[in-house]
């Protein structure tokens, strides 16, 4: 039995569906009842609540852990690790973040501390460290469709992006083939936001990326939680000071190339207001 914690998130949802498609006995811990793939067991409760968490961990061999980023994430994930060790879980696959342990990105440092807790627990583990997801671009879709532009602070800096479905496929491979270790996951290319705008333009929606200052972007994100705004600014600054380069980890682990950004943009062309997809 594999337990998925975070099964309603972008990556976790894909993990659930792929495990189900492969016929793997799967359980999900969810805050509220959900319409999950048939046959997936459902435990309703919060991962921060020991009662539902212990019930969900009963009889589980492996865990996929992918909590949404937030101010309580470290405490919740560390609690999951403690309970997983107590329950005798043999393997834990954690969705983590790239960068060094002393990264200037606060959430990356948080992930490293949880990784340390997993190592200390003695559970066999796999740490997946993806960069930004293609799916994050959909955050800009409404604005691009309405106005034809979106802001960023990174100018022409190439950024590593990866499809969350590739990350999910790597997670399933790790869970089912007992792949351990730490894996930095990227797509097939590093690409700048202005180049993404160029590709959307080629799809039929004239688009530009406006380079703005950190303070201008902070103002633009007014209304979002402060921790989230800080995170966006930190990762965009980090990208400009530490050049990102794609690797072949996804291809090596999955024996196929990672999904390409162009295919993702075609798939979601309508969301961005493109004339063709």
C-alpha positions in Angstrom: 0.0 0.0 0.0 1.3 3.5 -1.0 0.0 6.5 0.8 -0.2 9.8 -1.0 -0.2 13.0 1.1 -0.9 16.0 -1.0 -2.9 14.1 -3.6 -5.1 17.1 -4.5 -2.0 19.2 -5.5 -0.6 19.6 -9.0 1.9 16.8 -8.7 0.1 14.6 -6.1 -3.0 14.4 -8.2 -1.0 13.1 -11.1 0.8 10.6 -8.8 -2.6 9.3 -7.6 -3.9 8.8 -11.1 -0.7 7.1 -12.4 -0.5 4.7 -9.4 -4.2 3.8 -10.0 -3.6 3.3 -13.7 -0.7 0.9 -12.8 -3.0 -1.1 -10.5 -0.9 -0.2 -7.4 -2.9 -0.3 -4.1 -3.1 3.4 -3.1 -4.5 5.4 -0.3 -4.9 9.2 -0.1 -5.1 11.5 3.0 -7.3 14.4 2.1 -8.8 17.3 4.1 -12.2 17.0 2.6 -13.9 14.1 0.7 -12.8 14.1 -2.9 -13.7 12.4 -6.2 -10.6 10.2 -6.5 -9.9 7.5 -9.0 -12.0 4.3 -8.3 -10.3 2.0 -5.9 -8.1 4.6 -4.2 -8.8 4.5 -0.5 -9.6 7.8 1.1 -8.8 8.9 4.6 -10.4 12.3 5.5 -8.3 14.4 7.8 -5.5 16.9 8.1 -1.9 15.8 7.9 -1.3 18.0 11.0 -3.8 15.9 13.0 -2.1 12.8 14.4 -5.3 10.8 14.5 -6.2 10.7 10.8 -2.4 10.7 9.9 -1.8 7.5 12.0 -4.9 5.9 10.5 -3.7 6.7 7.0 -0.2 5.3 7.7 -1.5 2.0 9.0 -0.2 -0.9 6.9 1.6 1.5 4.4 4.9 0.4 2.8 5.7 3.7 1.1 4.6 7.4 1.3 4.6 10.2 -1.3 4.8 13.5 0.5 4.0 16.7 -1.3 2.6 19.5 0.9 1.7 22.9 -0.5 4.3 25.6 0.3 3.2 27.7 3.3 4.2 29.0 6.7 3.2 25.7 8.5 4.7 23.3 6.0 7.9 22.4 7.9 6.0 21.5 11.1 3.4 19.4 9.2 6.0 17.6 7.0 8.2 16.9 10.0 5.2 15.5 11.9 4.5 13.2 8.9 8.1 11.9 9.0 7.9 11.2 12.7 4.7 9.3 12.4 5.9 7.4 9.3 8.9 6.2 11.2 6.7 5.2 14.1 4.4 3.2 11.7 7.4 1.4 10.1 7.1 2.9 6.7 9.9 1.6 4.5 10.3 4.3 1.9 9.4 8.0 1.7 9.4 10.0 -1.5 9.4 13.7 -0.8 8.8 16.6 -3.2 11.5 19.0 -2.3 13.2 22.0 -3.8 16.5 22.8 -5.5 19.3 24.9 -4.1 21.9 24.6 -1.3 21.0 24.1 2.4 21.9 27.8 2.9 19.8 29.0 -0.1 18.6 32.6 0.0 15.2 31.1 -0.8 13.4 30.5 2.6 11.2 27.7 1.3 14.3 25.9 -0.1 15.9 26.1 3.3 12.7 24.7 4.8 12.8 21.7 2.4 16.4 21.0 3.4 15.5 20.9 7.1 12.7 18.4 6.4 15.1 16.4 4.3 17.5 16.3 7.3 14.6 15.0 9.4 13.9 12.2 6.9 17.6 11.2 6.9 17.6 11.2 10.7 14.4 9.0 10.8 16.2 6.1 9.1 13.5 5.7 6.5 14.8 4.9 3.0 14.1 8.0 1.0 13.9 9.8 -2.4 14.1 13.5 -2.6 12.8 15.1 -5.8 14.0 18.6 -6.4 12.1 20.2 -9.4 12.4 23.7 -10.5 9.4 25.8 -11.6 6.5 23.8 -13.1 5.2 24.6 -16.6 1.8 24.6 -14.8 2.9 27.7 -12.9 2.6 29.7 -16.1 -1.2 29.2 -15.9 -1.1 31.7 -13.1 -0.5 34.4 -15.8 -3.1 33.0 -18.2 -6.0 35.3 -17.4 -3.8 38.4 -17.6 -2.2 37.2 -20.9 -5.6 36.4 -22.4 -7.0 39.8 -21.3 -4.1 42.1 -21.8 -1.3 40.3 -23.7 1.4 40.8 -21.2 2.8 39.6 -17.8 5.6 40.8 -15.5 8.8 39.2 -14.3 12.1 40.4 -12.7 14.4 38.0 -14.5 14.7 39.7 -17.9 16.4 37.4 -20.4 17.7 34.9 -17.7 17.1 31.3 -18.8 15.1 29.4 -16.2 14.7 25.6 -15.7 11.1 24.6 -15.9 9.6 21.1 -15.9 6.2 19.6 -16.4 4.6 18.5 -13.1 3.5 15.3 -14.8 7.1 14.3 -15.4 7.8 14.9 -11.8 4.8 12.7 -10.9 6.1 10.0 -13.3 9.5 10.1 -11.6 7.8 9.9 -8.2 5.8 6.8 -9.3 9.0 5.2 -10.6 10.7 5.9 -7.3 7.7 4.5 -5.3 7.3 1.3 -7.4 10.9 0.6 -8.2 12.4 1.7 -4.9 14.6 4.3 -6.5 16.4 6.3 -3.7 18.7 9.3 -3.6 18.3 13.0 -4.4 17.3 13.9 -8.0 17.3 17.4 -9.5 14.6 17.5 -12.1 14.4 19.8 -15.1 12.7 20.0 -18.5 14.7 19.7 -21.7 15.7 23.3 -21.9 16.3 26.5 -19.8 14.1 29.3 -21.2 13.5 32.9 -20.4 10.1 34.5 -19.8 10.5 36.8 -22.8 11.1 33.6 -25.0 7.9 32.1 -23.5 6.1 35.3 -24.6 7.6 34.9 -28.1 6.3 31.3 -28.3 2.8 32.3 -27.1 2.9 35.0 -29.8 3.7 32.3 -32.4 0.7 30.4 -31.2 -1.6 33.3 -32.1 -1.7 35.3 -28.9 0.6 38.4 -29.2 2.3 38.4 -25.8 5.1 40.3 -24.1 6.9 39.9 -20.8 7.5 43.2 -19.1 10.7 43.3 -17.0 9.9 45.0 -13.7 11.8 45.7 -10.4 11.3 43.6 -7.3 9.2 46.3 -5.7 7.1 46.7 -8.8 6.4 43.0 -8.8 5.6 43.1 -5.1 3.0 45.8 -5.8 1.6 43.8 -8.7 1.1 40.8 -6.3 -0.6 43.0 -3.7 -3.3 40.9 -2.0 -1.3 37.6 -2.2 0.0 36.2 1.2 3.2 37.9 2.2 5.1 34.6 2.4 4.1 33.8 -1.2 5.2 37.2 -2.5 8.5 36.9 -0.7 8.9 33.4 -2.2 8.3 34.6 -5.8 10.8 37.4 -5.4 13.4 35.2 -3.8 13.3 32.5 -6.5 13.4 35.1 -9.3 16.4 36.7 -7.7 18.1 33.4 -7.2 17.6 32.5 -10.8 19.4 35.6 -11.9 22.4 35.1 -9.6 22.7 31.3 -10.0 22.4 30.3 -13.7 20.2 27.3 -14.2 21.1 24.5 -16.6 18.9 21.5 -17.7 20.0 18.0 -17.0 19.0 14.5 -18.3 17.7 13.1 -15.0 14.1 12.7 -16.1 15.2 11.0 -19.3 17.5 8.7 -17.4 14.9 7.7 -14.8 11.9 7.3 -17.2 13.7 6.1 -20.3 12.0 8.8 -22.3 12.6 12.5 -22.9 10.8 15.0 -20.6 7.8 16.8 -21.9 8.6 20.0 -23.9 7.3 23.4 -23.1 6.0 23.9 -26.6 3.7 20.9 -26.2 2.4 22.3 -22.9 1.7 25.7 -24.5 -0.1 24.0 -27.4 -2.1 22.0 -24.9 -3.2 25.1 -23.0 -3.4 27.5 -25.9 -7.0 28.4 -25.2 -6.3 29.3 -21.6 -3.7 31.8 -22.8 -6.1 33.2 -25.5 -4.1 31.8 -28.4 -5.9 31.3 -31.7 -4.7 27.8 -32.2 -3.5 24.9 -30.1 
